[in-house]
């Protein structure tokens, strides 16, 4: 009976070791956050058709931009 208990304790120690290694790997993959690095913001996507239509409206003078909305760079 003591032998089984010893084996179970050994298995528990090994599992804890594996758990710690997995945690280290997760942290390594995730990487430490770099406070000086700015995160990139995805660029605004505009479908080519809507871009074409917007440019037509702008050139014809019929384009009215709503408040707070920026015109994306063409």
N, C-alpha and C positions, 0 to 999 in steps of 0.2 A: 504494500500500500504506500509506503514511504517513497518507493522508487517511482510510482505513478505521480505522486505529488511533486517530486523533484523534476520529473520530465515536463509536467504541466507548467511549473514555474519557469523552466528553461524556455519553453515555447512562448510563454508570456513575455519574457525578456526579449526574445527574438522579434516578436510582433511589435513590441514597443520600439525596437531599434528600426525596423522597417518603417513604421509610422513616422518616426523622426526623419528618416531619409526622404520619404515621400514629401513631407512638409518642406524640407530644405530644397528639394527639386522644384516644388511649386513656387516657392519664393524666388528661386533662381530664374525660373521661366518668366515669372511676372516682372521681376527686376525691381530694384529699389526706385521709388519715384524720384525724379530729378526736379527739385523745385525751381531751378533756373531755366529748364526747358519748357517752352510753351507748347501746348497741345495744338495740333493742326485742326482747323475747322474745315469741314468739307465745303467745297465750293458750291455755289448755287448752280443747279442744273436747269437749263432751259432747253426744251425740245426745239430743234432747228426750225420747225414750222412756226411755233409761237414767237421765236426770235425774229424770223422773217416778217411775220405779221406786225409785230411791235415796231420793227424798223420802218415798215411801210407807213404805219400810223404816225410815227414821229416825223418822217419826212413830209407827210401830207399836212401836218399840223393838227391832226385830229386826236392825238394821244394826250390823255389826261391822266397824270400819275396821281394815285391816291396818297393821302398824307402819311408820312412815316415810311413810305415804300421807296427803296432806292432802285434806280435803274441799273441793272447789272452791266458791267463793262462789256462792250461788244468786241 
